[in-house]
Amino acid sequence: MGIARGRLQEERKSWRKDHPHGFVAKPTTLPDGSQDILNWEVVIPGKDGTIWEGARVPMTMQFTEDYPNKPPICKFKMVASTGKPLFHPNVYPSGKICLSLLDAEKAWKPSLTIKHLLVGIQTLLDDPNNADPAQEEPYRAFKSDKKEYESRVKAQVALLRG
């Protein structure tokens, strides 16, 4: 077993013992019933007291054999009923998340765990980084029309409850 797979097995054990309330993170299941430790299905809850409260935002994490030396690729899934990407300034139309913690050239460190990343992504939901926009429309709304932005996010959150 390579370093990446061993590390991910350990993180899985640790996560199962202790993870933040409302979060889900687990390897996908292959057709033969075994786990694909390099591909995870995740749900990030919106933080209480924010416009994201009540949301359960589905996401994927793809790890490579270079993990933990390289960060996973984290993508929000399309908002099911709309087929559109998450309305957020730091989410690319593909769903990929623009966050320095997930960038090997910026703040990524091999010591970061899945738990660190998911909590960081949850924080980003309600606290966008306007200096690093990934999607034009939410960036503009967040920057110049907060009411419109919050209205669009709340409408999206209503679709992401459950």
C-alpha positions as CSV (number, residue, x, y, z in Angstrom):
1,M,0.0,0.0,0.0
2,G,1.4,3.4,-1.0
3,I,1.8,6.4,1.4
4,A,-1.4,8.0,0.1
5,R,-3.6,5.0,0.7
6,G,-2.1,4.3,4.1
7,R,-2.6,7.9,5.2
8,L,-6.2,8.0,3.9
9,Q,-7.0,4.8,5.8
10,E,-5.7,6.4,9.0
11,E,-7.6,9.6,8.3
12,R,-10.8,7.5,7.7
13,K,-10.3,5.8,11.1
14,S,-9.7,9.1,12.8
15,W,-12.7,10.7,11.1
16,R,-15.0,7.9,12.2
17,K,-14.0,8.4,15.8
18,D,-14.2,12.2,15.8
19,H,-15.6,14.5,13.2
20,P,-17.4,17.8,13.3
21,H,-21.2,17.6,13.7
22,G,-23.2,17.4,10.5
23,F,-20.2,16.6,8.2
24,V,-20.1,13.4,6.1
25,A,-16.9,12.1,4.5
26,K,-16.4,8.6,3.2
27,P,-14.7,6.8,0.4
28,T,-16.9,5.9,-2.5
29,T,-18.0,2.3,-3.0
30,L,-16.8,0.4,-6.1
31,P,-19.1,-1.9,-8.0
32,D,-17.5,-4.9,-6.3
33,G,-18.4,-3.4,-2.9
34,S,-14.9,-2.4,-1.9
35,Q,-14.0,1.1,-1.0
36,D,-12.2,3.5,-3.4
37,I,-10.0,5.2,-0.8
38,L,-8.8,7.8,-3.4
39,N,-12.3,9.1,-4.1
40,W,-14.5,10.4,-1.3
41,E,-18.1,11.6,-1.1
42,V,-18.6,14.5,1.3
43,V,-21.4,16.6,2.7
44,I,-20.6,20.0,4.2
45,P,-23.3,21.5,6.4
46,G,-23.9,25.2,6.3
47,K,-22.8,26.9,9.5
48,D,-25.5,27.8,12.0
49,G,-26.3,31.5,12.2
50,T,-25.2,32.2,8.6
51,I,-27.1,32.5,5.3
52,W,-25.9,28.9,4.6
53,E,-27.6,27.5,7.7
54,G,-29.5,24.3,6.9
55,A,-27.7,23.6,3.7
56,R,-26.1,20.2,3.1
57,V,-23.7,20.8,0.3
58,P,-22.5,17.7,-1.5
59,M,-18.9,17.6,-2.7
60,T,-16.3,15.1,-4.0
61,M,-12.6,14.8,-2.9
62,Q,-10.2,13.2,-5.4
63,F,-6.9,12.2,-4.0
64,T,-3.9,11.1,-6.0
65,E,-1.0,8.7,-5.1
66,D,0.9,11.9,-4.4
67,Y,-1.3,12.7,-1.3
68,P,-0.3,14.1,1.2
69,N,2.4,15.9,-0.8
70,K,-0.3,17.2,-3.1
71,P,-3.8,18.4,-2.1
72,P,-7.0,16.6,-3.2
73,I,-9.2,18.1,-5.9
74,C,-12.3,19.2,-4.1
75,K,-15.5,19.9,-6.2
76,F,-19.0,20.8,-5.2
77,K,-21.5,18.8,-7.1
78,M,-24.0,20.6,-9.3
79,V,-27.1,21.8,-7.5
80,A,-29.3,18.8,-8.4
81,S,-32.6,20.5,-9.3
82,T,-30.9,23.3,-11.2
83,G,-28.0,21.5,-12.9
84,K,-25.9,24.6,-12.1
85,P,-22.8,25.0,-10.1
86,L,-22.9,26.3,-6.5
87,F,-23.5,30.1,-6.5
88,H,-20.4,31.3,-4.7
89,P,-17.6,33.6,-5.7
90,N,-14.9,31.0,-5.0
91,V,-16.4,28.1,-6.9
92,Y,-15.6,27.6,-10.5
93,P,-18.4,26.7,-12.9
94,S,-17.0,23.1,-12.9
95,G,-17.6,23.0,-9.1
96,K,-13.9,23.1,-8.3
97,I,-13.2,25.1,-5.1
98,C,-10.7,28.0,-5.2
99,L,-9.2,28.0,-1.7
100,S,-5.5,28.5,-0.8
101,L,-5.6,25.5,1.5
102,L,-6.3,23.3,-1.6
103,D,-3.5,24.9,-3.7
104,A,-0.1,23.2,-3.7
105,E,1.5,26.6,-4.6
106,K,-0.2,28.5,-1.8
107,A,-1.2,27.3,1.7
108,W,-1.3,23.5,1.2
109,K,0.8,21.5,3.7
110,P,1.0,17.7,4.0
111,S,0.1,18.0,7.7
112,L,-3.4,19.2,6.8
113,T,-6.1,16.6,7.3
114,I,-9.4,16.0,5.7
115,K,-11.0,17.5,8.8
116,H,-9.0,20.7,8.4
117,L,-9.9,21.0,4.7
118,L,-13.6,20.4,5.3
119,V,-13.8,22.9,8.1
120,G,-11.9,25.4,5.9
121,I,-14.3,24.9,3.0
122,Q,-17.3,25.3,5.4
123,T,-15.8,28.6,6.6
124,L,-15.2,29.7,2.9
125,L,-18.9,29.2,2.2
126,D,-19.9,32.1,4.4
127,D,-16.7,34.1,4.2
128,P,-15.8,34.3,0.4
129,N,-12.4,35.5,-0.6
130,N,-13.1,38.4,-3.0
131,A,-9.4,38.7,-3.9
132,D,-9.6,35.3,-5.6
133,P,-12.9,35.0,-7.6
134,A,-13.6,31.9,-9.6
135,Q,-17.1,32.7,-10.8
136,E,-18.1,36.1,-12.3
137,E,-21.8,36.4,-11.4
138,P,-21.6,35.5,-7.7
139,Y,-18.4,37.6,-7.4
140,R,-20.2,40.7,-8.8
141,A,-23.3,40.2,-6.6
142,F,-21.2,39.6,-3.5
143,K,-19.1,42.7,-4.2
144,S,-21.8,45.2,-5.3
145,D,-25.3,43.8,-4.3
146,K,-25.2,41.9,-1.0
147,K,-29.0,41.7,-0.8
148,E,-29.1,40.0,-4.3
149,Y,-26.2,37.7,-3.3
150,E,-27.9,36.7,0.0
151,S,-31.2,36.1,-1.8
152,R,-29.6,33.9,-4.4
153,V,-27.7,31.9,-1.7
154,K,-30.8,31.5,0.4
155,A,-32.8,30.2,-2.6
156,Q,-29.9,27.7,-3.3
157,V,-29.8,26.7,0.4
158,A,-33.5,25.8,0.2
159,L,-32.6,23.3,-2.6
160,L,-29.7,21.9,-0.5
161,R,-31.6,21.1,2.7
162,G,-32.0,17.5,3.7
